[in-house]
Amino acid sequence: MTEENEKNITPTETPEVKPTKVSSKSRKKTVPAGEMHIKATFNNTIITITDKQGGALAISSAGANGFRGSKKGTAYAAQVAAEKAIEKAKNNFGMSSVDVFVKGIGLGRDSAIRALLPFGITINSIKDLTALPHGGVRPKGERKP
């Protein structure tokens, strides 16, 4: 044999086996406990369901569910928006308990919380984060001597 043929012949090489990667989309994230943020204004109600770190899992609002104009600010519209967001979170992430944070003075505050009951999700706590004025704005003409 010539030297060239000897170089081409290699004794039983085993191919390298690469570990298979599991894509992030194929893994299903489970979040048993999370947070439900309700922003209830006079014109709309926005429901955001997050994990404990604040990453949004599901979002819904009265406007996104087909309510227009003054109907967006109603309690029924807030209930429908909450049901859609809860359904997404429960089906996609297996959520079973939430801490509720309410902000705003709209009509949808209570009805959005009550929408949790038929889904069997446990409410751990309810906290009101509505901003309160303290001191107010500077009165007109105060700088004049």
Buried (B, 14 or more C-beta within 10 A) or exposed (E): EEEEEEEEEEEEEEEEEEEEEEEEEEEEEEBEBBBBBBBBBEEBBBBBBBBEEEEEBBBBBBBBBEBEEEEBBBBEBBBBBBBBBBBBBBEBBEBBEBBBBBBBEBBBBBBBBEBBEEBEBEEEEBEEEEEEEEEEEEEEEEEEE
